Amino acid sequence: MSQTAAPEIKNLRDLSPHQWKSGIAAWLGWLFDGLDMHLYTLVWTVFVAQLMSLPESAPEVGQKGSIIQAAFLVGWALGGGFFGRLGDVLGRSRALILTILTYAAFTGLSFFAQNWWQLMLCRFLSALGIGGEWAVGASLLSETWPKSWRPWIAAVLQSAVNCGVLLACLAGWLMADLEPRYLFLVGILPALITLWIRKAVPETEAWEKAREGQAVPRVAELFGPKVRSTTWRVLIICGVSLTAHWAFLFWQAKVVKGLPEIAALDKVGQNEAAASALMWIMFGSLIGNFIAGGLAKLMGYRKTVFWMLLAYFAAMFTLFSTTWSWNATLWWFCVIGACQGVFGLFTMCLPPLFPTLLRTTGAGFCYNIGRIIAAFGTVFFGIYKSNVDVREAMYFAAFLFIPAAFIGLLLPEREAVDEVAAPVD
């Protein structure tokens, strides 16, 4: 049976075993992506303070914690490009295994960190795999599942990340009485699924056909005359929008702890409130993934990206333009989470814009470049603004979604052909 998704496929029963295995492998990869991604955010204040033998309130703890998070974001971006390249050279299935093993191994090794820079190194290396898994998993599904299903596939795939974050929250709750370093051992679990992927998930037919007698194009071809217009559009929209997005995700806990109702609580109560806020964001995002999928079916990717990025701006602008109550803030966090469903669409609409042998390279590099910009913002606010007004910073960050939304209207609506030399405009 051909591995390529056939137009006549109408329901799940028509899917081939290969398509099912590819879907399960990508979904599990993203589930554990979300798990390993957020373990650090749950314990970073306590763990970094312990590693530095300082109280959690010490400015140095926030500074070093910001540097660690920045290193993670940079690693994520570099991993998207590096493993994206491997996905085009070695194939989607092999590269997927390598990405999962990378983030599982180095998340687990964080347990052994004896000082803050060792933790930073482990987070950087684990992020290489997390960033690479996005590009490889997205390309794997875009080449095996029906094209008409892509908006819904994107929603389901992005939901795996949200479930992974909730799984991290559950692990943090179950292990609350243990030393914070023990939480990182949970991150080793994803390595187990690579044994199954290695045996069960074959390479995609699209990649194998493209590789027949063809050399993998150089990375420089992304900026060649036939592909560069697409590359620059995707780079700009991802870079701008993800900078604002990650600024919110990293600093939202500080916003919560600064609310009058929460600031009056003890440390345990503040941490519980921050965890609750994150759960509201994730529940909103789960809903938003399918809202984005439904809108994409109705109006296409470009208009959906445009309206959802504008909605993200409006939600953040409204939330941070004034101080809301704790209950109202939770509802706004849920709305913002729903707006984040736009990034789920990127998983299916971006890879096909690039030729097959540049697919994971292009998608991985362009999607993740915004994390490097976000990393500089994280370090800036964490080091040079010890008394930073996070609400004001988030207020201005919201405006980044406006240019990103209009650039989104310039994204190509149709797929690239396999030849790099063919136009994709």
N, C-alpha and C positions, 0 to 999 in steps of 0.2 A: 504493500500500500504506500502511496506517495506520502511524504511527510508534509508536503505543502498543503495549507488549508484550501479546500475546494469551495467554489462559490455556492454549491448546492447544500452545504451544511446549514441546517436550520435550527437544530437543537443539540443539547449536550450528548444525546445518544448517538449522534452522527460523528462525534469526534473520534479520532483514531487513538490507540493506546499511546502513541508517541506524543500526541498533542496533550493528552491528560498528564503524562509524566513531565513534560516540559512545563505545563502550568503549575503542577504541584511543586516542582523543584524551584521555580521562580518565586512562588508564593512563600514557601518556607524560607528561602534565602532572604526575602524581604522581611519576613516576620522576625527572624533573628537579627537582621539589620537593625530594626527598631529596638530590639532588646539590648544589644550591645551598645547601641548609640546612646541610650539614655541612662544606663547604669551609673555613669559618672555624674550626671546632673542630680541624681538622688542623694549622693553622699559626698560631693566634692568639698563642701565647706568643712565638714567634720574631718574627712580624710586628709585634706591638704593641711589643716591645722595640726593634726597629729604628726604628720611627716615633718612639719616645721617646728614642732614643740612650742606652738603659740596658741593663744586663745582664738576662738573662731572669729571674734570681732576685730582682730588685729588687721590693719590695712594691708599688711604684707600677704595675708592669706587671700584676700580678694584679688590682689595683684597677680600672685602666682597662679591662682585659680583661673584668672582671665587668660594668662599666657598659655596654660595647659589647654584651655578650650580653643584658643586661637590656633595652637599647633594641631589640634584635632581637625579644625576646619580646613587648614592648609593641607593636611594629609588626605582629607576627604577629596579635595579638589585634585591633588596630584594623583591619587589613586584612581579617580575617574578617568584621567588621561592615560595612565600607565596600564591599568588592567583593561581599559577600553582598547588600547592598542593590541594587547595580548588576545583579546576576544576576536579581533580581526585576523591575527596571525595564526593562533592556535585553534580557534573555534570557540563557539559560545559555551558548550558543555564543559570543556576542559578549563576555560577561564573562570567559569562559575565556581568550580571546585576550588581553584586557587584563591579566589576572593574570600570565600567562606572560611577556608582554613586560616587565612591571614588574620581576619578580624576575630576569629574565635581564639586563636593562639595568643595573640597579644592582649586581648581583653583579659584572658585568664592570667597572663603573666603580670598584669597590673597588681595582682595580689601580693607579689613579692617586692614591690617598690619600697625602697628604704628612704628615699627623699623625693622632693617634688619633681626634680628634673627626670628621674627615672620613670615616674608616673607619666610625665609629659611625653617621654620617648615611646612608652607603650601605647599611649593614646594616639600619638601620631601614626605609629605603624598599624595599629588596628584600623584607623580611619582610612588607610590606603585600601584595605579590603572592602570596607563599607562603601566607599565612593565607587570602587570598581564594580561592585555587585549591582548597582543601579543600572549602569550602562549595559552590562552583559545580560542581566535578567530581562531588561526591557527589550533588547534586540532578540533574545531567544523567543519571547512570546510574539513579538511583532512578525517574526518569520514563520511561526508555526500555527497560530490561531487565526480564525477567519477575520478578514479586514473589517467587515461590517460590525464585528463585535468589539472593536478596539476601545470605544469609549467606556463600555462596561468592564472590559478587561482591565483598563486603567484604574477604574474605581476599585475593583476587587484587589488588584495588586497593591495599590496605595493603602488600602485598608489593612493589608498585612503589616505595614509599618506601624500603623496605629495600634493594632493588636499587640505588636511587639513592645511598644511603649507601655501599654497597660500591663503586659506580662512583666516588664521591668518593675513597674509599681507594685505588682503583686509580690514579686521576689523581695523587694525592699521591705514590704510590710511583714512578710513571713520571717525575714532575717533581721528584723529591727533590733533584736536583743544581742546580735553578734557584732563583732568589730566590723566597721564599714568595708575593710579590704576583702572580707569573705564574699561580698556581693559580686565581685568581679569573677569569682569562680563559676558563677552561673553562665557567664559568657562563653565557657568552653563547650557547652552543649551543642551549638550549631555544627561543630566539627563532625558529629556523628552522622549527619545527613549526607555528608560528602561521600560516605561509603556507598550509600544507595544511589546517589547521582552518578557516580562513576560506572555503576553496572547498568542502571536503568534508563538513563537519558542519552540517546544518541545525538550526533551532531545534526544541525538543521540542513535540510536539503538546499535551501537558498545559499548558505555559506559554501557548502561542498561544490555546488555548480559554479559559483563565482570563482572558486579557487582552482578549478580545472584549467591548467595551462596559464593561469594568471598570477602575476606577482602582486603582493599586497602593496597598494599605493603608499608612497611616502606620506608622513604626517603633513608635510608642507603642502600636499594637494588640497588640504582643507582650505587653504588660502589661494588656491589656484584660480584661474579665470572662470571656471565653470561651476565652482562650488562656493567660492568665497562670499558671495552675496548672502547665501543661506547661512553660512558660518557666522558672519557678522551679525545678522539679525538675531539668531539664536543666542549668540554670546551676550549681546546687549540686553535682551529681555531677561535672560536668566541672571546675568550679573547684577542688574539693578533690582529686580524683584526679590531675589534670594538674599540680598544684603538686608533689606528691610525685614524680610521674613525671619531670618536668623537672629537679627537684633531683637525682635520680639520674643522668640523662643528662649533665648539665653537670659534675657533680663526680666521676663514676666514674673519670675519668682520673687525678685527684688521689689517689683511693683506690688505684689500681693502682701509681702511682709511690711510694706510701708503704709498700708491702709490703717486708719485709726483703730478699727475693730481688731485687726490682726496684730498690730504693734503692741497692743495691751496684753497679749497672751504671752505665756512663757515660751521657751525655745521649742519644746515639743509641740505645743499648739501651733506655732508658726510653721513648723515643718509639715504638720498635718494639713494645714491650710494650703501650703504651696503644692503638696501632692494632690489635694482635691482640685485645685485650679488646673493643674496639668491634665487631670482626668476629664474635666469639662472641655478642655481644648481638644483632647483626643476624641471624645464622643461627638463633638461638633464636627471634627474632621471626618469621622466615619460617615456621617450624614452628608457632608459636603462632597465627598468623593462621588457619591451617586447622584447628587444634584448636578455636579459638573458633567458626569457621564450623560445624564438625561438632556442637559442643555446642548451638549456637543452633538447629540443625535438630532436635535431640532434645528440648530442654527450653525453647526460646524465648529471646528476648533477655534478659528481666529476670533469670531465674535464671542464665543464662550470665554476665552482667555481675557479678552478685552473687558467684558462686563464683570467677571469675577475678580480681576485685579482692581477695578474701580470700587467694587464692593469691599475688598480688603482695605483699601484706602479709607473709605467712608467709615468702616467699623473702627479702625484704629484711631482715626481723627476724632470721632465722637467719644470714644473711651478715654483718650488721653487729653482731650481739651478741657476736661474738668475732673473733679474727684467724685467718683461714684461710691455707693455703699458696697459692702462685701457681696451681698446677694446680687446686686445689679452688675457688679464686676464679673461674677461668675457667668451671668447670662451673656454679657458682651464677649467673654472669652469663648463661649460656645459659638457665638456668631462668627468670631474671627476664625475659629477652628473650621467652621463650615466653608469660609472663604478659602481656606488652605487646600480645599479640594481641587483648586486649579492646578496645583503642582502634580496631582495624580494624572491629569491629562498629558503632562509632558512625557510621561513614560511611554505612551503609545504614539503621540503625534510627532515627537522629535526624531527618534531613530530612523523612521522611513524617509525623512527628508534628505538623508545622506545615502550615497551608493553603498551597496552591500559590504564591500571590503574597506569602507571607511565608516561603517555604521556605528560600531561601538566606540571607535576612536572619536568621531565627531560628537555623538550624543554625550559621551562621558566627559569630554573636555569642555564642551560648551555649557552643559548643565551645571557643572561643578565649579566653574570659574568664579561664580558669585560668592562662593564660600571663602575664597582668599580675600576678597574685598571685605566681607563680613568679619573675617579674622582681624583685620587691621582696626575695624571699628570696635571690636571686643577688647582688644589690647588698649586702645586709646581711652575708652571709658573706664577700664579697670585700673589703669596705671596713672594716667595724667589727670583724671577727674575723680579724685578720692571722694569728693562730696557731690558727685554728679546727680543732677535731677533726672532720674531715669524716665519719669513721665514726660518731661519736656523732650528728652532725646527720642523717645518713641513717637511723640507727636510729630516731630520733624521727619523722622524715618518714614512715617506713613506716606509722605508726599512722593517718595520714590516709586510708589505703585502707579502714579499717574503717567509718567513717561513710559514705564514698562507696559502699561495697558495699550497705549497708542502704538508702540512698536509691535505689540502682539498682532495688530491688524495687518502688519506687513509680512507675517509668516506665510510661507507657501502653503497652499491647501492640498497640493497633490504630492505624491511620492517622487523621489528621485529614481532614475533608472540605474541599472547596475554599473554602467560605464561611467567612470569619473569624468570622461571627456564630454558627456552629455549635459545639456543645460538643465538646471534645476530651478530656474527662476519661474 
